Amino acid sequence: MCITKSIFCCSIMRMVYCDVFNSINSIILGILMNQEKKPHQWLSWLATIVLVGAASLASFVPEWYWHHAAFIVGNALWIAVGYLWKENSLLWLNIMLTLIYIVGLIV
């Protein structure tokens, strides 16, 4: 009786696990498959690479001060991407960050 009940419980748990896993998998695939590639994707990747480079310079060699210019260039690229994608939050975030960097260099 105990072995039969254990096998029955394991098979039910396996079915539930498979159903849950398949449901999650189909949701994730549905999201990934329905995403359209945004235009100017290359520009966003270039901006990301510039910002990662700026952060690396700021962290590892802060005495060079090149990271200030790199942050301004990277955020300016993201401003262009935000404008092209019509993403106001992205646009205004990077406008504000660029202004902060510029004011920080002046003051």
C-alpha positions, 0 to 999 in steps of 0.5 A: 500500500505504501509503495503504491501510494508513493509511486502514485504521489510521485507520478502526480508530482511529476505531472504537476511539475511538468505542467508548471514547467511547460506553462512557464516555458511557453510564457517565456517563449511567447514573450521572446518570440513576440518581441520585435527588434527595435530600430537602431539597435546597433546604436544602443549597443554602442552606447552601452559599450561606451558607458561600460568603458566609462565605468571601467575607467572611473573604477580602475584608473580614476586619475586619467579623467577620461571617464568624464568624457566617455560618460557624456558621450555614452549618455549622449548616444542614449539620448539619441536612442531615446529620441529615435525609439520615442522612449521619454523615460530613457530620453529624460534620464540620459538628458539629466545624467548628461547635464549632471556630468557637464555641470560637475566638470564645470563646477 
